[in-house]
Amino acid sequence: MTTVPLHRLAHARAGDKGNRLNLSLIAHDRVHYDHLAAQVTEAKVLARFAHRGATAVRRYDLPNLGAFNFVVEDVLQGGVNGALNLDGHGKSLSFHLLGLEVDALA
Amino acid sequence: MAQTLLRIGCGSGFSGDRLDAPGPVVDALIAAGGPAALMLEVLGERTLALAQRERLTRPEAGFEPALVALLRPILARCAQHGIPIVTNGGAANPRGAAKAALALARELGLPALRVAIVEGDDIRGSGALADLDPWEGDAGAVLDPGQVIAANVYLGAAPIADALRQGAQLVITGRCSDPALALGPMLAHFGWAEDDWDRLAAGTMAGHLLECGAQVTGGYFADPGTKDVEGMAEIGFPIAEISADGSILITKPAGTGGLVDRRTVTEQLLYELHDPGAYLTPDVILDITNVAITEEAPDRVRVTGARGRPRPPTLKATVSLPGGWLGEGEISYGGPNCRARAELAGRTLQDRLKKLGLESQARIDLIGVVSVFGGDAGVPKGLEDLAPPDIRLRLAVATDDRATAEAAVREVLSLYCCGPAGGGGVRSRVVDRIRTLSFLVPRERLAPRVTLLTLEDAA
C-alpha cells in the first residue's frame, strides 16, 4: 500500500486553550471523508504527538462539514505561558498533523 | 422587534492586528446602508494582565495602547452614519479608554459622542475570588489571592446590548466573551429574548466566525498550491449579514484581498473549539453539530443550523499570576559542517548551564533542523543527517528570577569568543512571564455595570 501525506487530502487549523490543543481537519473533497475517518484515528494522532507529551486525544466527527475536530491533551508543554518552545500556542502544529502519512486513495 | 437585516463588521481580530483594517469594513457598511455595527476585538489573556500591571505605575493607562490609532480613521464616519462601535479595548481600564476616546472625539469635532463603558468583569478584591472552582483544564489548581495580578470574568452580551439601547455610539468593555461583541448589537437590534436559545446560538456562532477578523476571510489560511489566496497585503476583514430569524451570511468588502468560501469558514468555525456539541459561552451553549455551510456566490457564504441550549450557571474567570522569567538567546552557524558546530555549541551551553544548576529548565533548538514541532528533549528521530545551509541555535531557559535568566543568556553571548568557529548574529532577551489559570464563578456573584460618559467626564 502506498502512502501520502495527509496534507494531500485535507487542511487543518490549530487552536489552544491552556495546555490543550484543538486541531480541525477538513477534507479537501468530501468524498474522501470516510477514508479520512478510517485513517486518522485517535490512536494515530496520539502517537503523532507522543514526543510532545500528549496524554489523550478525542476526535469529534462533523460529517455535515466534511470535518473532524481533534482535542489533544497536555501537548503544549505547559501552554503559551509556560512552554520553552518557540511556538507556545502550538499554532504551527496543524502542519505536524498534516505531515502524517496515510494510505493513498484506492 | 426590528426585522431588518443587521450587518456586523469586524475591524480587528486580536491585539496586534493591522491598524488599517477597519477602514474598508466601515466603507462597505456605509455603502450597504441599513443598520450596522462594527466590532474591534483586541484583548488577549496576557494583554489584560500586562494592562493591569501597567496601571499600577500609570493609573490612567491599562487599556489597549492601539485603541486610539484604531479609532482615529473611522470614528467620525461611524458616528455620522449611525454605526456603533463595540470593543473590548478597555482591558484593565475601560474608564481610561473612554477618556482617551472622548478626547479623540473632541479633536475630531464630535464633542457629543456618546461613549458607554461596561465594568464588573474585574473580580480582584471581591468575595468571588475566595470561592472559585478550577475549570476542568486546570483541575487541582490552588489560588493564592496575594499573588493575583488580574482576575477577570468573561461577561456576556447583555450589558453591551443595554449600552446600545441607551444610545451609545461607542461601547468599551473589559473582559467579555469575544462573540458577545457581535451578539450585543444583535440583541439590541432584533430584541431576541434572553432564552431564545437557537437565535442566541446563531448570533454567537456569527460572533465566533467574526472574532478573529481575517481568519475567516483568507487570513491564516494560505498554503501555496493547495489553498491559494490573492491580495494578502490588502486582505478584507469580515462582515456578517444577520437576519431576524438568525440566518447568517459571511462576506467581506468588495475590492479587498482574501476570500470567503466553505474552507475558510469551516476552519474558523472549528477554531479553538473543543466539543462541537457544547461550546460554552456566557450567553448560550452553542451546538454546531448540525451546521451547514453553503457557498451562495463568490465571497458570500451562508451558515445555518446552529442550535442553542440554556446558558451555563457559571462564568469562566481567568486569573493571572507571576510566572517567573524566560531567557532566550540565539546564535547562527552557516556553511560547511555548520550542523556539527551548532550541536557543539549546544553541548557547550548545556555544560555551562549545569554549573548554574539550570540544565533541567532549559531547551535548545536547532532552527533550520527542527524548532517548533519537537519536544524539549532534542531533535526527533529521522532528522539526524539533515544538513541545512545554515542553522540558528536557540537557548530558552525558565527561571524564578531575572538575574538567573540573564546569567543563562549571557552564556550564548559568550559563545562569540569561547564557542565553536564561525558563530554570528547573537540576539537575546529576558522577559517576565505571566501564568494564567481558569476558574468557574457562579453567575449571580457578578454585577456588570453600564455607564454612559460624556466629554465632561473625560476632563
Chai-1 contact restraints between the chains, C-beta under 6 A:
chainA,res_idxA,chainB,res_idxB,connection_type,confidence,min_distance_angstrom,max_distance_angstrom,comment,restraint_id
A,R13,B,E267,contact,1.0,0.0,6.0,A-B,restraint_1
A,R13,B,Y271,contact,1.0,0.0,6.0,A-B,restraint_2
A,G15,B,Y271,contact,1.0,0.0,6.0,A-B,restraint_3
A,G15,B,E272,contact,1.0,0.0,6.0,A-B,restraint_4
A,G18,B,G137,contact,1.0,0.0,6.0,A-B,restraint_5
A,R20,B,G137,contact,1.0,0.0,6.0,A-B,restraint_6
A,N22,B,H274,contact,1.0,0.0,6.0,A-B,restraint_7
A,S24,B,L270,contact,1.0,0.0,6.0,A-B,restraint_8
A,I26,B,T266,contact,1.0,0.0,6.0,A-B,restraint_9
A,H51,B,G375,contact,1.0,0.0,6.0,A-B,restraint_10
A,H51,B,P380,contact,1.0,0.0,6.0,A-B,restraint_11
A,R52,B,G375,contact,1.0,0.0,6.0,A-B,restraint_12
A,Y60,B,P276,contact,1.0,0.0,6.0,A-B,restraint_13
A,L62,B,P276,contact,1.0,0.0,6.0,A-B,restraint_14
A,N64,B,A292,contact,1.0,0.0,6.0,A-B,restraint_15
A,L65,B,T266,contact,1.0,0.0,6.0,A-B,restraint_16
A,A67,B,T266,contact,1.0,0.0,6.0,A-B,restraint_17
A,N69,B,L270,contact,1.0,0.0,6.0,A-B,restraint_18
A,N69,B,P276,contact,1.0,0.0,6.0,A-B,restraint_19
A,V71,B,H274,contact,1.0,0.0,6.0,A-B,restraint_20
A,N81,B,G323,contact,1.0,0.0,6.0,A-B,restraint_21
A,N81,B,R433,contact,1.0,0.0,6.0,A-B,restraint_22
A,N81,B,R435,contact,1.0,0.0,6.0,A-B,restraint_23
A,N81,B,T436,contact,1.0,0.0,6.0,A-B,restraint_24
A,L84,B,R363,contact,1.0,0.0,6.0,A-B,restraint_25
A,L84,B,A396,contact,1.0,0.0,6.0,A-B,restraint_26
A,L86,B,S371,contact,1.0,0.0,6.0,A-B,restraint_27
A,L86,B,V372,contact,1.0,0.0,6.0,A-B,restraint_28
A,D87,B,V372,contact,1.0,0.0,6.0,A-B,restraint_29
A,S92,B,V372,contact,1.0,0.0,6.0,A-B,restraint_30
A,H96,B,F373,contact,1.0,0.0,6.0,A-B,restraint_31
